[in-house]
């Protein structure tokens, strides 16, 4: 470890005035001297923190819901929309693509049902009007 009197006057004994051999920058005395136990402790703490973070990420991915239709995992946005939405969400168990297809299929089914009901009403009206038209003819047909 080395320093000069000029650096000590300029930065003081607690400032970055010391140069440790093998390092490329000036450091305060405490860092230049080094503390192997502290360094080992900080390394262990960083590794433990990283391990915990990886475990949290793995737990989050394991808890991530999947689409009931296609099996794809929900995106973070979709997961947030389903879990925290204040508006009623249709098809909460489906991903965005499957939900849009399900909504489109539901709308198409409703349109088909309306059209079927209209056709049924027209057919019933035709049945009601048909005997009335036959009875109103002045020359009925007789079969022998």
Backbone bond lengths (Angstrom), bond angles and torsions (degrees), N, CA, C in turn:
res aa  C-N    CA-C-N  psi(-1)  N-CA   C-N-CA  omega(-1)  CA-C   N-CA-C  phi
1 X - - - 1.442 - - 1.527 106.03 -
2 X 1.351 114.35 143.09 1.457 117.58 -177.14 1.519 110.01 -144.79
3 X 1.331 115.65 159.67 1.464 122.75 173.82 1.514 107.33 -161.35
4 X 1.299 115.77 174.69 1.472 120.42 175.99 1.515 107.68 -125.34
5 X 1.303 115.84 160.75 1.460 119.92 178.25 1.527 110.72 -65.08
6 X 1.318 116.26 -34.34 1.470 119.64 179.00 1.537 110.79 -61.82
7 X 1.323 116.21 -43.93 1.482 119.48 178.64 1.527 110.57 -65.71
8 X 1.320 117.13 -39.31 1.463 119.59 178.68 1.524 110.96 -64.57
9 X 1.344 117.82 -40.49 1.464 120.55 177.87 1.522 110.10 -66.93
10 X 1.314 116.32 -40.70 1.467 122.02 -175.89 1.536 112.34 -70.19
11 X 1.329 117.64 -45.94 1.470 121.41 -172.23 1.525 113.81 -110.04
12 X 1.298 118.37 -14.34 1.455 121.50 -179.56 1.516 111.73 83.16
13 X 1.321 117.28 167.84 1.463 120.19 -176.68 1.534 113.75 -71.37
14 X 1.332 119.01 -19.01 1.473 120.50 179.63 1.529 111.54 -98.97
15 X 1.313 117.03 -5.97 1.462 120.44 179.76 1.514 111.94 -87.23
16 X 1.324 118.02 175.58 1.474 120.84 -179.87 1.533 110.81 -75.75
17 X 1.321 115.91 80.81 1.460 121.41 -177.59 1.523 112.23 -118.06
18 X 1.338 118.25 -2.05 1.456 121.05 -173.69 1.525 110.25 -111.81
19 X 1.316 113.40 141.42 1.461 120.31 177.93 1.510 108.16 -117.60
20 X 1.339 115.40 124.48 1.461 119.83 179.99 1.525 107.58 -100.57
21 X 1.299 115.52 134.88 1.461 120.25 -178.54 1.529 109.08 -60.57
22 X 1.317 116.07 133.47 1.457 121.64 -179.65 1.523 112.61 95.66
23 X 1.313 116.95 -8.22 1.469 120.69 177.06 1.517 108.80 -113.21
24 X 1.337 116.42 156.98 1.456 119.87 -170.88 1.519 114.37 -104.57
25 X 1.311 118.88 4.46 1.459 119.50 -177.46 1.520 110.23 -138.62
26 X 1.325 113.87 164.11 1.457 119.84 176.62 1.519 109.27 -80.45
27 X 1.329 117.09 144.65 1.455 121.92 -176.35 1.525 110.14 -136.81
28 X 1.338 116.91 158.75 1.467 118.76 171.05 1.531 109.41 -65.86
29 X 1.310 117.04 161.45 1.463 121.97 -175.49 1.527 112.54 -56.32
30 X 1.321 116.99 -45.02 1.464 121.04 -177.63 1.528 111.47 -60.38
31 X 1.347 117.71 -41.51 1.469 120.47 179.08 1.519 111.42 -73.91
32 X 1.336 117.41 -36.03 1.462 120.71 -178.93 1.524 111.12 -67.37
33 X 1.317 116.66 -39.06 1.468 119.83 178.08 1.520 109.18 -66.55
34 X 1.320 114.72 -41.70 1.451 119.01 178.24 1.509 112.38 83.41
35 X 1.290 116.40 155.02 1.451 122.71 178.09 1.525 105.87 -140.07
36 X 1.318 118.14 97.56 1.463 120.00 -175.58 1.521 113.32 -59.80
37 X 1.330 117.33 -34.33 1.465 118.76 178.42 1.521 110.83 -67.74
38 X 1.339 115.60 -41.69 1.471 119.61 177.64 1.520 110.40 -63.99
39 X 1.324 116.79 -43.88 1.469 120.22 179.19 1.526 110.98 -61.38
40 X 1.323 117.21 -41.86 1.468 120.57 178.26 1.525 110.59 -65.32
41 X 1.328 115.87 -41.33 1.470 120.28 178.19 1.530 110.38 -61.56
42 X 1.332 117.12 -47.27 1.474 120.09 -179.78 1.525 111.51 -62.98
43 X 1.322 117.07 -38.10 1.462 120.60 177.54 1.520 110.92 -64.27
44 X 1.333 116.88 -45.74 1.468 120.18 177.93 1.525 110.95 -61.87
45 X 1.330 116.50 -41.77 1.460 120.44 -179.49 1.535 111.23 -63.54
46 X 1.335 116.60 -42.48 1.463 120.01 177.44 1.530 111.37 -63.10
47 X 1.331 116.88 -42.16 1.459 120.54 179.27 1.524 111.27 -64.41
48 X 1.335 116.53 -41.98 1.465 121.01 178.79 1.523 110.95 -64.44
49 X 1.313 116.01 -41.99 1.466 120.57 178.63 1.532 110.85 -64.00
50 X 1.316 116.48 -40.90 1.456 120.74 178.05 1.532 110.60 -65.00
51 X 1.339 116.71 -41.37 1.462 120.21 178.70 1.525 111.03 -62.73
52 X 1.348 116.34 -43.59 1.472 120.29 177.93 1.522 111.21 -61.63
53 X 1.320 116.06 -41.75 1.467 120.17 179.38 1.530 110.91 -62.84
54 X 1.324 116.77 -41.49 1.465 120.84 177.28 1.529 110.88 -63.69
55 X 1.338 116.95 -40.20 1.469 120.13 178.02 1.519 110.89 -64.26
56 X 1.343 116.42 -43.09 1.475 119.52 177.79 1.518 111.10 -61.00
57 X 1.332 116.77 -42.34 1.466 120.59 179.23 1.531 110.49 -63.84
58 X 1.342 116.80 -40.66 1.468 120.33 179.03 1.534 110.68 -65.96
59 X 1.333 117.33 -41.31 1.464 120.46 177.99 1.522 110.66 -63.99
60 X 1.321 116.48 -40.55 1.472 120.74 179.45 1.528 110.12 -63.15
61 X 1.322 116.95 -43.35 1.461 120.19 179.45 1.529 111.08 -67.19
62 X 1.326 116.72 -35.12 1.467 119.77 178.47 1.527 110.51 -68.72
63 X 1.328 117.10 -31.90 1.464 120.71 -179.53 1.524 112.64 -84.67
64 X 1.333 117.44 -11.03 1.466 121.15 -177.91 1.530 109.29 -63.31
65 X 1.331 117.78 126.41 1.458 119.46 -179.64 1.525 111.77 -71.76
66 X 1.323 114.33 157.89 1.463 120.93 178.08 1.523 108.79 -119.04
67 X 1.312 115.72 155.24 1.463 122.09 179.90 1.529 109.01 -65.91
68 X 1.315 116.48 135.71 1.461 120.83 -179.64 1.521 111.52 -73.31
69 X 1.328 116.77 -20.30 1.462 120.53 -177.19 1.528 111.81 -91.03
70 X 1.331 117.14 -58.57 1.464 120.49 -174.54 1.524 113.24 -100.95
71 X 1.329 119.07 -14.18 1.457 122.07 177.38 1.519 114.54 84.90
72 X 1.333 118.58 1.95 1.466 121.28 179.21 1.527 110.14 -71.47
73 X 1.326 116.42 143.74 1.462 121.00 177.62 1.532 108.76 -70.18
74 X 1.343 116.09 144.18 1.457 121.19 177.98 1.525 110.09 -67.38
75 X 1.323 116.62 145.51 1.462 120.58 171.59 1.524 107.93 -75.49
76 X 1.332 116.76 164.80 1.469 119.85 178.60 1.520 110.81 -59.81
77 X 1.342 117.52 -40.73 1.468 120.84 179.95 1.520 110.93 -63.42
78 X 1.327 117.66 -44.21 1.459 121.49 -179.52 1.529 110.11 -66.16
79 X 1.323 116.50 -41.06 1.463 121.00 179.64 1.524 109.94 -62.29
80 X 1.340 116.40 -42.71 1.465 120.85 177.51 1.526 110.30 -64.55
81 X 1.332 117.48 -43.83 1.464 121.28 -178.07 1.524 111.29 -62.53
82 X 1.296 117.01 -39.86 1.464 120.76 -179.26 1.519 111.13 -73.50
83 X 1.330 116.53 -40.85 1.454 120.18 -173.87 1.511 115.24 -80.35
84 X 1.317 117.86 -34.40 1.451 119.96 -171.26 1.515 113.68 -118.42
85 X 1.304 117.96 9.96 1.466 120.98 -176.08 1.520 110.67 -74.08
86 X 1.325 115.84 137.47 1.462 120.44 177.06 1.530 110.50 -91.77
87 X 1.309 116.91 -15.00 1.462 119.36 177.48 1.526 108.58 -91.04
88 X 1.315 116.48 150.15 1.471 117.66 179.85 1.529 110.46 -64.88
89 X 1.286 115.94 130.11 1.454 122.31 -177.01 1.523 108.40 -108.02
90 X 1.330 116.30 122.33 1.455 118.67 177.00 1.526 108.67 -85.02
91 X 1.283 116.31 144.83 1.461 122.62 177.23 1.523 111.89 58.03
92 X 1.330 117.33 57.14 1.463 121.77 -179.17 1.525 112.39 -65.18
93 X 1.297 116.90 -21.22 1.459 121.14 -176.50 1.527 112.99 -87.11
94 X 1.349 117.61 1.06 1.462 121.49 -177.66 1.526 111.35 -112.00
95 X 1.338 115.91 151.89 1.462 120.35 174.81 1.531 108.44 -73.62
96 X 1.329 116.92 174.83 1.456 120.91 -174.66 1.530 111.94 -60.86
97 X 1.345 117.19 -43.61 1.464 120.19 -178.74 1.531 111.30 -65.32
98 X 1.316 116.21 -47.55 1.465 120.11 -179.74 1.529 110.62 -65.92
99 X 1.329 117.16 -35.50 1.462 120.31 177.77 1.519 110.51 -63.65
100 X 1.337 117.13 -45.32 1.465 118.99 -179.78 1.530 110.36 -64.07
101 X 1.335 117.92 -37.89 1.473 119.97 176.82 1.524 110.83 -66.47
102 X 1.333 117.47 -40.00 1.466 121.07 -179.88 1.525 111.07 -66.27
103 X 1.325 116.74 -40.74 1.470 120.51 178.64 1.524 109.72 -65.46
104 X 1.345 117.30 -43.01 1.461 120.74 178.55 1.530 110.75 -63.16
105 X 1.344 116.57 -41.23 1.467 120.07 178.91 1.529 110.70 -65.45
106 X 1.330 117.08 -38.18 1.463 120.60 178.51 1.523 110.91 -65.19
107 X 1.332 116.82 -43.43 1.470 120.56 178.10 1.530 110.62 -63.23
108 X 1.334 116.70 -40.86 1.460 120.45 179.08 1.523 110.48 -65.30
109 X 1.333 117.34 -40.51 1.463 120.46 178.70 1.530 110.80 -64.61
110 X 1.343 116.24 -39.90 1.470 119.35 177.56 1.522 111.13 -64.69
111 X 1.332 117.30 -40.44 1.464 121.04 178.20 1.527 110.25 -65.43
112 X 1.334 117.17 -41.21 1.466 120.89 178.15 1.526 110.81 -63.66
113 X 1.332 116.87 -40.32 1.462 121.37 178.94 1.530 111.00 -65.18
114 X 1.336 116.93 -43.12 1.471 119.93 177.02 1.526 110.67 -60.72
115 X 1.330 116.69 -42.74 1.464 120.58 179.76 1.528 110.61 -65.27
116 X 1.331 117.48 -40.45 1.467 120.74 178.41 1.527 110.77 -63.35
117 X 1.351 116.17 -41.65 1.463 119.62 178.86 1.529 111.14 -65.29
118 X 1.327 117.47 -39.19 1.469 120.33 177.41 1.520 110.56 -63.85
119 X 1.332 117.08 -42.19 1.470 120.95 177.88 1.526 110.68 -63.09
120 X 1.320 116.37 -40.28 1.464 120.78 178.60 1.527 110.92 -63.65
121 X 1.334 116.39 -42.90 1.466 119.59 178.15 1.521 111.23 -63.55
122 X 1.328 117.40 -41.78 1.475 120.89 177.98 1.529 110.86 -63.38
123 X 1.322 117.93 -40.11 1.464 121.78 179.00 1.529 110.52 -65.15
124 X 1.360 116.10 -42.16 1.460 119.28 178.89 1.532 111.10 -65.51
125 X 1.308 117.55 -39.49 1.470 120.76 177.28 1.515 110.50 -63.63
126 X 1.328 117.28 -39.74 1.468 120.96 179.29 1.529 110.37 -65.24
127 X 1.339 118.31 -39.09 1.460 121.66 178.24 1.523 111.42 -65.17
128 X 1.335 116.11 -38.14 1.461 120.37 179.59 1.529 110.03 -70.17
129 X 1.299 118.58 -39.01 1.471 122.16 -177.30 1.525 112.47 -78.74
130 X 1.311 119.50 -27.66 1.457 122.46 -176.61 1.535 112.05 -61.86
131 X 1.334 123.04 -50.28 1.470 121.12 178.91 1.539 111.42 -64.67
132 X 1.312 115.79 -33.80 1.467 118.29 179.22 1.519 110.37 -65.16
133 X 1.301 118.35 -36.87 1.457 121.56 178.76 1.526 110.39 -70.34
134 X 1.337 118.13 -39.40 1.466 121.02 179.32 1.525 111.15 -65.87
135 X 1.319 115.54 -40.33 1.460 118.84 -178.73 1.526 110.68 -69.68
136 X 1.265 119.02 -24.92 1.455 122.26 -177.55 1.519 112.84 -83.60
137 X 1.300 119.94 -3.24 1.457 121.42 179.68 1.530 109.29 -74.22
138 X 1.288 117.04 142.96 1.465 120.85 -177.66 1.508 111.82 -84.41
139 X 1.290 118.78 -16.87 1.436 119.59 -179.69 1.531 109.22 -130.08
140 X 1.298 116.30 89.77 1.449 118.22 -179.76 1.521 111.90 -70.43
141 X 1.251 116.55 154.36 1.455 120.88 178.77 1.526 108.73 -91.33
142 X 1.292 113.64 135.08 1.451 118.96 177.07 1.506 109.63 -109.87
143 X 1.294 114.34 137.89 1.450 118.56 177.21 1.515 109.07 -108.33
144 X 1.233 114.37 141.50 1.457 117.36 -179.54 1.480 112.40 -117.71
